[in-house]
Amino acid sequence: MQNMVKMTKGQTEAQISEALIKFEKEFMGRGPRETVSHIIKDAIFVRLKGVLTPAEEQLAKTSEGAKLIKKTRVELLESGMALLGKIVFDITDCETTSMHSDICTKTGEKIIVFILDRNLESMFK
């Protein structure tokens, strides 16, 4: 844990965003243009903008291509689930009980939601 007593909610959210940007760059091969994280009780909501590669943007112009991107991105993210759980644990000292994600091939945005084993908001009061 990164000393939750001294970190504000905003600082923790920023640290989560930075860690997810690093994950995207190192694991997925491309970082998002913008990332924002929100802690909501026992959940962390992360919105990543600009995640599609130029090739994926071209592929997304057809419905078959968009489906392929979604399927591939889900598989890739699932293969990195243990690493993502560790990233969240290292920052929050909370276990991830489930993770949910989706990507919009029209806007190039991706969301990731982490459900944790306890409420984080009470740690910041």
Steps between C-alpha positions, in 0.01 A plus 500: 500500500620850417431643848128566462500722811700767320341465157179679414230341290606717205865401538404132512282537190787675319742223600258237366471693171880523466539128572236410239671723241826315569320164475343595166837611359695199622242220472274615216770683299337841494402744770172692509485869412323575829404301810282585799416282801223532757467315828135434580456306824636149424555565129761672288374631166773574243430674169775489238472717189687452174593134540458381141802467274477655150456150357215428742334830404497382138380153597219650712337648190327166435276316744710184462815697575343664806396158634852367444654795689262452794567124515878544477513781756288303749727195461813713545364673810387170650851362456631798698241472779745371763739787427216754517386355832853538636517861378174581681610314814837678512325838495191429712585196714169351377444177310311516171198270521395561138596708200281619215599676179375613163636697207311729265640465150323818387658733756816306586412503869535212741362458849627269770312450826666331795277370780696481825469296816416807708387862487790734425319830559499452876882503494508862386280656770 
